[in-house]
Amino acid sequence: MRKLDNIDSASISKGTLYEEIADSLERSILKYNGDSIKLPTEFEMADQFGVSRTVIREALKILRERGLVKTKVGDGAYTTRPSNKYMERALLRLIKSNNYSDENITDVRIILECEAAKLACQNRDAAFIQKLKDNLSEMIQMKDSRLERVRLDLAFHLIIAEQSGNALLSLFIQSINDILFDYILRRIDMRPEGNLDGINWHERIIGGFEEGNPSEVSSMVHQHLLDSFRQI
């Protein structure tokens, strides 16, 4: 089993030690591109950094919260690749703590989702279009269930993002879903008739994918997102 080495302990100050040690370990971990590597023992790291094992435990706790480390009982700590949920949580905290406006959120959605729609149209196939149609059919059936309606709305846009073929673009779009859930729910509560507007837009977008014009589909998504924002 490979072990994490080449840890930079020289740059650690005497400030918030556990945070700086966590950052140092993170830099070393990221060099391995997500490979599972066994970390040195707490005793070894404490000796290397010149701190107590308590400080090392706090640093490892931070790394677990970042999704970079997992502990196997009786076997020590190993590096791991963070899942999407860690990015979603970090982005959610960032947006809420800075109180970004609905207009800010809409601008980001337009930038990301219009490009995703264009790429998805270029990559479209029969299975993709059928997924969108199945989603729309279920959305129509669930139009009176607010929470399920919002879940399906977000799923529709995520299907498009995944079809873009760009995993990072899809990740960014998925990561703002927690924010968008409240955003769309509020829109429906303020203007219930907007529920039908959303369904109509999705139907038009599916038609655009069937026609196969990437620019036209991108324009439809743009107008759909603007219309959604203006309803608030």
C-alpha positions as protocol buffer text, in pm:
chain_id: "A"
residue {
  index: 1
  type: MET
  ca { x: 0 y: 0 z: 0 }
}
residue {
  index: 2
  type: ARG
  ca { x: 136 y: 340 z: -101 }
}
residue {
  index: 3
  type: LYS
  ca { x: 178 y: 595 z: 177 }
}
residue {
  index: 4
  type: LEU
  ca { x: 145 y: 970 z: 167 }
}
residue {
  index: 5
  type: ASP
  ca { x: 489 y: 1130 z: 168 }
}
residue {
  index: 6
  type: ASN
  ca { x: 662 y: 1456 z: 79 }
}
residue {
  index: 7
  type: ILE
  ca { x: 446 y: 1647 z: 326 }
}
residue {
  index: 8
  type: ASP
  ca { x: 549 y: 2012 z: 352 }
}
residue {
  index: 9
  type: SER
  ca { x: 572 y: 2082 z: 725 }
}
residue {
  index: 10
  type: ALA
  ca { x: 822 y: 2368 z: 704 }
}
residue {
  index: 11
  type: SER
  ca { x: 565 y: 2636 z: 620 }
}
residue {
  index: 12
  type: ILE
  ca { x: 348 y: 2576 z: 926 }
}
residue {
  index: 13
  type: SER
  ca { x: 328 y: 2875 z: 1162 }
}
residue {
  index: 14
  type: LYS
  ca { x: 211 y: 2880 z: 1521 }
}
residue {
  index: 15
  type: GLY
  ca { x: -129 y: 3033 z: 1437 }
}
residue {
  index: 16
  type: THR
  ca { x: -429 y: 2808 z: 1385 }
}
residue {
  index: 17
  type: LEU
  ca { x: -210 y: 2501 z: 1369 }
}
residue {
  index: 18
  type: TYR
  ca { x: -469 y: 2238 z: 1291 }
}
residue {
  index: 19
  type: GLU
  ca { x: -609 y: 2441 z: 998 }
}
residue {
  index: 20
  type: GLU
  ca { x: -266 y: 2504 z: 851 }
}
residue {
  index: 21
  type: ILE
  ca { x: -170 y: 2139 z: 893 }
}
residue {
  index: 22
  type: ALA
  ca { x: -496 y: 2038 z: 725 }
}
residue {
  index: 23
  type: ASP
  ca { x: -414 y: 2270 z: 434 }
}
residue {
  index: 24
  type: SER
  ca { x: -62 y: 2128 z: 409 }
}
residue {
  index: 25
  type: LEU
  ca { x: -192 y: 1772 z: 409 }
}
residue {
  index: 26
  type: GLU
  ca { x: -454 y: 1866 z: 150 }
}
residue {
  index: 27
  type: ARG
  ca { x: -186 y: 1997 z: -86 }
}
residue {
  index: 28
  type: SER
  ca { x: 0 y: 1668 z: -52 }
}
residue {
  index: 29
  type: ILE
  ca { x: -316 y: 1462 z: -96 }
}
residue {
  index: 30
  type: LEU
  ca { x: -421 y: 1643 z: -415 }
}
residue {
  index: 31
  type: LYS
  ca { x: -91 y: 1552 z: -581 }
}
residue {
  index: 32
  type: TYR
  ca { x: -214 y: 1193 z: -596 }
}
residue {
  index: 33
  type: ASN
  ca { x: -522 y: 1282 z: -808 }
}
residue {
  index: 34
  type: GLY
  ca { x: -774 y: 1093 z: -598 }
}
residue {
  index: 35
  type: ASP
  ca { x: -573 y: 772 z: -551 }
}
residue {
  index: 36
  type: SER
  ca { x: -630 y: 595 z: -219 }
}
residue {
  index: 37
  type: ILE
  ca { x: -314 y: 654 z: -16 }
}
residue {
  index: 38
  type: LYS
  ca { x: -249 y: 557 z: 344 }
}
residue {
  index: 39
  type: LEU
  ca { x: -158 y: 854 z: 565 }
}
residue {
  index: 40
  type: PRO
  ca { x: 122 y: 832 z: 821 }
}
residue {
  index: 41
  type: THR
  ca { x: 9 y: 754 z: 1174 }
}
residue {
  index: 42
  type: GLU
  ca { x: -101 y: 1034 z: 1406 }
}
residue {
  index: 43
  type: PHE
  ca { x: 220 y: 982 z: 1603 }
}
residue {
  index: 44
  type: GLU
  ca { x: 435 y: 1012 z: 1288 }
}
residue {
  index: 45
  type: MET
  ca { x: 257 y: 1327 z: 1169 }
}
residue {
  index: 46
  type: ALA
  ca { x: 271 y: 1483 z: 1516 }
}
residue {
  index: 47
  type: ASP
  ca { x: 644 y: 1424 z: 1520 }
}
residue {
  index: 48
  type: GLN
  ca { x: 691 y: 1559 z: 1167 }
}
residue {
  index: 49
  type: PHE
  ca { x: 492 y: 1879 z: 1232 }
}
residue {
  index: 50
  type: GLY
  ca { x: 621 y: 1921 z: 1588 }
}
residue {
  index: 51
  type: VAL
  ca { x: 272 y: 1933 z: 1741 }
}
residue {
  index: 52
  type: SER
  ca { x: 57 y: 1720 z: 1967 }
}
residue {
  index: 53
  type: ARG
  ca { x: -156 y: 1431 z: 1841 }
}
residue {
  index: 54
  type: THR
  ca { x: -463 y: 1634 z: 1943 }
}
residue {
  index: 55
  type: VAL
  ca { x: -372 y: 1895 z: 1682 }
}
residue {
  index: 56
  type: ILE
  ca { x: -329 y: 1622 z: 1421 }
}
residue {
  index: 57
  type: ARG
  ca { x: -671 y: 1478 z: 1509 }
}
residue {
  index: 58
  type: GLU
  ca { x: -829 y: 1821 z: 1458 }
}
residue {
  index: 59
  type: ALA
  ca { x: -653 y: 1855 z: 1122 }
}
residue {
  index: 60
  type: LEU
  ca { x: -779 y: 1512 z: 1014 }
}
residue {
  index: 61
  type: LYS
  ca { x: -1130 y: 1610 z: 1123 }
}
residue {
  index: 62
  type: ILE
  ca { x: -1116 y: 1905 z: 883 }
}
residue {
  index: 63
  type: LEU
  ca { x: -997 y: 1680 z: 601 }
}
residue {
  index: 64
  type: ARG
  ca { x: -1283 y: 1438 z: 667 }
}
residue {
  index: 65
  type: GLU
  ca { x: -1527 y: 1729 z: 645 }
}
residue {
  index: 66
  type: ARG
  ca { x: -1371 y: 1822 z: 311 }
}
residue {
  index: 67
  type: GLY
  ca { x: -1421 y: 1466 z: 192 }
}
residue {
  index: 68
  type: LEU
  ca { x: -1049 y: 1407 z: 144 }
}
residue {
  index: 69
  type: VAL
  ca { x: -984 y: 1153 z: 420 }
}
residue {
  index: 70
  type: LYS
  ca { x: -1163 y: 852 z: 563 }
}
residue {
  index: 71
  type: THR
  ca { x: -1067 y: 652 z: 869 }
}
residue {
  index: 72
  type: LYS
  ca { x: -1069 y: 273 z: 878 }
}
residue {
  index: 73
  type: VAL
  ca { x: -1105 y: 142 z: 1231 }
}
residue {
  index: 74
  type: GLY
  ca { x: -786 y: -30 z: 1337 }
}
residue {
  index: 75
  type: ASP
  ca { x: -611 y: 58 z: 1010 }
}
residue {
  index: 76
  type: GLY
  ca { x: -558 y: 434 z: 1015 }
}
residue {
  index: 77
  type: ALA
  ca { x: -654 y: 713 z: 775 }
}
residue {
  index: 78
  type: TYR
  ca { x: -666 y: 694 z: 396 }
}
residue {
  index: 79
  type: THR
  ca { x: -713 y: 957 z: 129 }
}
residue {
  index: 80
  type: THR
  ca { x: -1037 y: 949 z: -64 }
}
residue {
  index: 81
  type: ARG
  ca { x: -1199 y: 1134 z: -350 }
}
residue {
  index: 82
  type: PRO
  ca { x: -1470 y: 1379 z: -235 }
}
residue {
  index: 83
  type: SER
  ca { x: -1820 y: 1327 z: -371 }
}
residue {
  index: 84
  type: ASN
  ca { x: -2038 y: 1597 z: -523 }
}
residue {
  index: 85
  type: LYS
  ca { x: -2216 y: 1659 z: -193 }
}
residue {
  index: 86
  type: TYR
  ca { x: -1906 y: 1829 z: -45 }
}
residue {
  index: 87
  type: MET
  ca { x: -1903 y: 2086 z: -323 }
}
residue {
  index: 88
  type: GLU
  ca { x: -2279 y: 2134 z: -290 }
}
residue {
  index: 89
  type: ARG
  ca { x: -2249 y: 2201 z: 83 }
}
residue {
  index: 90
  type: ALA
  ca { x: -1958 y: 2442 z: 40 }
}
residue {
  index: 91
  type: LEU
  ca { x: -2138 y: 2633 z: -236 }
}
residue {
  index: 92
  type: LEU
  ca { x: -2458 y: 2644 z: -33 }
}
residue {
  index: 93
  type: ARG
  ca { x: -2274 y: 2793 z: 267 }
}
residue {
  index: 94
  type: LEU
  ca { x: -2098 y: 3044 z: 44 }
}
residue {
  index: 95
  type: ILE
  ca { x: -2416 y: 3165 z: -126 }
}
residue {
  index: 96
  type: LYS
  ca { x: -2624 y: 3185 z: 191 }
}
residue {
  index: 97
  type: SER
  ca { x: -2357 y: 3349 z: 406 }
}
residue {
  index: 98
  type: ASN
  ca { x: -2297 y: 3617 z: 141 }
}
residue {
  index: 99
  type: ASN
  ca { x: -2669 y: 3663 z: 77 }
}
residue {
  index: 100
  type: TYR
  ca { x: -2637 y: 3655 z: -301 }
}
residue {
  index: 101
  type: SER
  ca { x: -2949 y: 3779 z: -478 }
}
residue {
  index: 102
  type: ASP
  ca { x: -3193 y: 3587 z: -697 }
}
residue {
  index: 103
  type: GLU
  ca { x: -3059 y: 3788 z: -988 }
}
residue {
  index: 104
  type: ASN
  ca { x: -2704 y: 3667 z: -915 }
}
residue {
  index: 105
  type: ILE
  ca { x: -2827 y: 3308 z: -906 }
}
residue {
  index: 106
  type: THR
  ca { x: -3021 y: 3352 z: -1232 }
}
residue {
  index: 107
  type: ASP
  ca { x: -2717 y: 3500 z: -1407 }
}
residue {
  index: 108
  type: VAL
  ca { x: -2507 y: 3199 z: -1309 }
}
residue {
  index: 109
  type: ARG
  ca { x: -2780 y: 2958 z: -1419 }
}
residue {
  index: 110
  type: ILE
  ca { x: -2799 y: 3125 z: -1759 }
}
residue {
  index: 111
  type: ILE
  ca { x: -2422 y: 3111 z: -1809 }
}
residue {
  index: 112
  type: LEU
  ca { x: -2401 y: 2743 z: -1714 }
}
residue {
  index: 113
  type: GLU
  ca { x: -2726 y: 2599 z: -1842 }
}
residue {
  index: 114
  type: CYS
  ca { x: -2738 y: 2770 z: -2180 }
}
residue {
  index: 115
  type: GLU
  ca { x: -2398 y: 2630 z: -2268 }
}
residue {
  index: 116
  type: ALA
  ca { x: -2498 y: 2289 z: -2130 }
}
residue {
  index: 117
  type: ALA
  ca { x: -2810 y: 2293 z: -2350 }
}
residue {
  index: 118
  type: LYS
  ca { x: -2605 y: 2378 z: -2657 }
}
residue {
  index: 119
  type: LEU
  ca { x: -2364 y: 2091 z: -2594 }
}
residue {
  index: 120
  type: ALA
  ca { x: -2648 y: 1853 z: -2506 }
}
residue {
  index: 121
  type: CYS
  ca { x: -2816 y: 1932 z: -2836 }
}
residue {
  index: 122
  type: GLN
  ca { x: -2498 y: 1846 z: -3021 }
}
residue {
  index: 123
  type: ASN
  ca { x: -2478 y: 1517 z: -2826 }
}
residue {
  index: 124
  type: ARG
  ca { x: -2851 y: 1437 z: -2832 }
}
residue {
  index: 125
  type: ASP
  ca { x: -2982 y: 1089 z: -2901 }
}
residue {
  index: 126
  type: ALA
  ca { x: -3317 y: 914 z: -2876 }
}
residue {
  index: 127
  type: ALA
  ca { x: -3257 y: 793 z: -2520 }
}
residue {
  index: 128
  type: PHE
  ca { x: -3181 y: 1147 z: -2400 }
}
residue {
  index: 129
  type: ILE
  ca { x: -3496 y: 1293 z: -2554 }
}
residue {
  index: 130
  type: GLN
  ca { x: -3702 y: 1010 z: -2407 }
}
residue {
  index: 131
  type: LYS
  ca { x: -3563 y: 1086 z: -2060 }
}
residue {
  index: 132
  type: LEU
  ca { x: -3678 y: 1445 z: -2098 }
}
residue {
  index: 133
  type: LYS
  ca { x: -4022 y: 1334 z: -2214 }
}
residue {
  index: 134
  type: ASP
  ca { x: -4057 y: 1090 z: -1924 }
}
residue {
  index: 135
  type: ASN
  ca { x: -3957 y: 1366 z: -1684 }
}
residue {
  index: 136
  type: LEU
  ca { x: -4214 y: 1604 z: -1835 }
}
residue {
  index: 137
  type: SER
  ca { x: -4486 y: 1342 z: -1818 }
}
residue {
  index: 138
  type: GLU
  ca { x: -4415 y: 1282 z: -1452 }
}
residue {
  index: 139
  type: MET
  ca { x: -4401 y: 1656 z: -1386 }
}
residue {
  index: 140
  type: ILE
  ca { x: -4748 y: 1699 z: -1536 }
}
residue {
  index: 141
  type: GLN
  ca { x: -4882 y: 1419 z: -1318 }
}
residue {
  index: 142
  type: MET
  ca { x: -4723 y: 1574 z: -1009 }
}
residue {
  index: 143
  type: LYS
  ca { x: -4814 y: 1936 z: -1085 }
}
residue {
  index: 144
  type: ASP
  ca { x: -5022 y: 1960 z: -766 }
}
residue {
  index: 145
  type: SER
  ca { x: -4741 y: 1834 z: -544 }
}
residue {
  index: 146
  type: ARG
  ca { x: -4514 y: 2134 z: -485 }
}
residue {
  index: 147
  type: LEU
  ca { x: -4209 y: 1953 z: -354 }
}
residue {
  index: 148
  type: GLU
  ca { x: -4218 y: 1675 z: -612 }
}
residue {
  index: 149
  type: ARG
  ca { x: -4279 y: 1929 z: -888 }
}
residue {
  index: 150
  type: VAL
  ca { x: -3962 y: 2121 z: -791 }
}
residue {
  index: 151
  type: ARG
  ca { x: -3758 y: 1800 z: -769 }
}
residue {
  index: 152
  type: LEU
  ca { x: -3863 y: 1704 z: -1121 }
}
residue {
  index: 153
  type: ASP
  ca { x: -3794 y: 2054 z: -1251 }
}
residue {
  index: 154
  type: LEU
  ca { x: -3436 y: 2036 z: -1127 }
}
residue {
  index: 155
  type: ALA
  ca { x: -3400 y: 1681 z: -1259 }
}
residue {
  index: 156
  type: PHE
  ca { x: -3501 y: 1803 z: -1606 }
}
residue {
  index: 157
  type: HIS
  ca { x: -3219 y: 2055 z: -1616 }
}
residue {
  index: 158
  type: LEU
  ca { x: -2972 y: 1804 z: -1472 }
}
residue {
  index: 159
  type: ILE
  ca { x: -3055 y: 1555 z: -1750 }
}
residue {
  index: 160
  type: ILE
  ca { x: -2960 y: 1825 z: -1999 }
}
residue {
  index: 161
  type: ALA
  ca { x: -2639 y: 1905 z: -1809 }
}
residue {
  index: 162
  type: GLU
  ca { x: -2534 y: 1540 z: -1803 }
}
residue {
  index: 163
  type: GLN
  ca { x: -2596 y: 1509 z: -2177 }
}
residue {
  index: 164
  type: SER
  ca { x: -2354 y: 1797 z: -2236 }
}
residue {
  index: 165
  type: GLY
  ca { x: -2071 y: 1548 z: -2199 }
}
residue {
  index: 166
  type: ASN
  ca { x: -1880 y: 1787 z: -1973 }
}
residue {
  index: 167
  type: ALA
  ca { x: -1864 y: 1632 z: -1628 }
}
residue {
  index: 168
  type: LEU
  ca { x: -1737 y: 1949 z: -1462 }
}
residue {
  index: 169
  type: LEU
  ca { x: -2014 y: 2162 z: -1612 }
}
residue {
  index: 170
  type: SER
  ca { x: -2266 y: 1905 z: -1493 }
}
residue {
  index: 171
  type: LEU
  ca { x: -2111 y: 1910 z: -1145 }
}
residue {
  index: 172
  type: PHE
  ca { x: -2145 y: 2288 z: -1115 }
}
residue {
  index: 173
  type: ILE
  ca { x: -2509 y: 2276 z: -1221 }
}
residue {
  index: 174
  type: GLN
  ca { x: -2588 y: 1993 z: -981 }
}
residue {
  index: 175
  type: SER
  ca { x: -2409 y: 2173 z: -699 }
}
residue {
  index: 176
  type: ILE
  ca { x: -2649 y: 2468 z: -699 }
}
residue {
  index: 177
  type: ASN
  ca { x: -2960 y: 2249 z: -686 }
}
residue {
  index: 178
  type: ASP
  ca { x: -3004 y: 2296 z: -311 }
}
residue {
  index: 179
  type: ILE
  ca { x: -3016 y: 2671 z: -366 }
}
residue {
  index: 180
  type: LEU
  ca { x: -3249 y: 2637 z: -663 }
}
residue {
  index: 181
  type: PHE
  ca { x: -3491 y: 2414 z: -475 }
}
residue {
  index: 182
  type: ASP
  ca { x: -3591 y: 2698 z: -242 }
}
residue {
  index: 183
  type: TYR
  ca { x: -3572 y: 2948 z: -527 }
}
residue {
  index: 184
  type: ILE
  ca { x: -3818 y: 2756 z: -748 }
}
residue {
  index: 185
  type: LEU
  ca { x: -4046 y: 2666 z: -458 }
}
residue {
  index: 186
  type: ARG
  ca { x: -4074 y: 3033 z: -366 }
}
residue {
  index: 187
  type: ARG
  ca { x: -4159 y: 3118 z: -726 }
}
residue {
  index: 188
  type: ILE
  ca { x: -4443 y: 2865 z: -728 }
}
residue {
  index: 189
  type: ASP
  ca { x: -4577 y: 2990 z: -395 }
}
residue {
  index: 190
  type: MET
  ca { x: -4576 y: 3351 z: -513 }
}
residue {
  index: 191
  type: ARG
  ca { x: -4730 y: 3275 z: -851 }
}
residue {
  index: 192
  type: PRO
  ca { x: -4896 y: 2930 z: -870 }
}
residue {
  index: 193
  type: GLU
  ca { x: -4982 y: 2974 z: -1238 }
}
residue {
  index: 194
  type: GLY
  ca { x: -4608 y: 2979 z: -1303 }
}
residue {
  index: 195
  type: ASN
  ca { x: -4619 y: 2603 z: -1252 }
}
residue {
  index: 196
  type: LEU
  ca { x: -4792 y: 2563 z: -1588 }
}
residue {
  index: 197
  type: ASP
  ca { x: -4552 y: 2811 z: -1749 }
}
residue {
  index: 198
  type: GLY
  ca { x: -4260 y: 2592 z: -1646 }
}
residue {
  index: 199
  type: ILE
  ca { x: -4422 y: 2283 z: -1793 }
}
residue {
  index: 200
  type: ASN
  ca { x: -4489 y: 2467 z: -2120 }
}
residue {
  index: 201
  type: TRP
  ca { x: -4127 y: 2583 z: -2137 }
}
residue {
  index: 202
  type: HIS
  ca { x: -3999 y: 2231 z: -2083 }
}
residue {
  index: 203
  type: GLU
  ca { x: -4224 y: 2105 z: -2358 }
}
residue {
  index: 204
  type: ARG
  ca { x: -4088 y: 2368 z: -2598 }
}
residue {
  index: 205
  type: ILE
  ca { x: -3730 y: 2288 z: -2502 }
}
residue {
  index: 206
  type: ILE
  ca { x: -3784 y: 1919 z: -2575 }
}
residue {
  index: 207
  type: GLY
  ca { x: -3920 y: 2019 z: -2916 }
}
residue {
  index: 208
  type: GLY
  ca { x: -3606 y: 2224 z: -2972 }
}
residue {
  index: 209
  type: PHE
  ca { x: -3387 y: 1925 z: -2895 }
}
residue {
  index: 210
  type: GLU
  ca { x: -3588 y: 1714 z: -3139 }
}
residue {
  index: 211
  type: GLU
  ca { x: -3532 y: 1974 z: -3412 }
}
residue {
  index: 212
  type: GLY
  ca { x: -3161 y: 1971 z: -3330 }
}
residue {
  index: 213
  type: ASN
  ca { x: -3065 y: 2340 z: -3343 }
}
residue {
  index: 214
  type: PRO
  ca { x: -2816 y: 2404 z: -3059 }
}
residue {
  index: 215
  type: SER
  ca { x: -2840 y: 2784 z: -3073 }
}
residue {
  index: 216
  type: GLU
  ca { x: -3218 y: 2775 z: -3070 }
}
residue {
  index: 217
  type: VAL
  ca { x: -3228 y: 2537 z: -2774 }
}
residue {
  index: 218
  type: SER
  ca { x: -2980 y: 2756 z: -2587 }
}
residue {
  index: 219
  type: SER
  ca { x: -3199 y: 3059 z: -2656 }
}
residue {
  index: 220
  type: MET
  ca { x: -3507 y: 2874 z: -2527 }
}
residue {
  index: 221
  type: VAL
  ca { x: -3333 y: 2783 z: -2203 }
}
residue {
  index: 222
  type: HIS
  ca { x: -3219 y: 3144 z: -2166 }
}
residue {
  index: 223
  type: GLN
  ca { x: -3575 y: 3274 z: -2205 }
}
residue {
  index: 224
  type: HIS
  ca { x: -3710 y: 3004 z: -1973 }
}
residue {
  index: 225
  type: LEU
  ca { x: -3471 y: 3100 z: -1694 }
}
residue {
  index: 226
  type: LEU
  ca { x: -3538 y: 3472 z: -1739 }
}
residue {
  index: 227
  type: ASP
  ca { x: -3911 y: 3409 z: -1734 }
}
residue {
  index: 228
  type: SER
  ca { x: -3872 y: 3209 z: -1413 }
}
residue {
  index: 229
  type: PHE
  ca { x: -3678 y: 3495 z: -1252 }
}
residue {
  index: 230
  type: ARG
  ca { x: -3927 y: 3761 z: -1360 }
}
residue {
  index: 231
  type: GLN
  ca { x: -4208 y: 3568 z: -1193 }
}
residue {
  index: 232
  type: ILE
  ca { x: -4043 y: 3651 z: -861 }
}
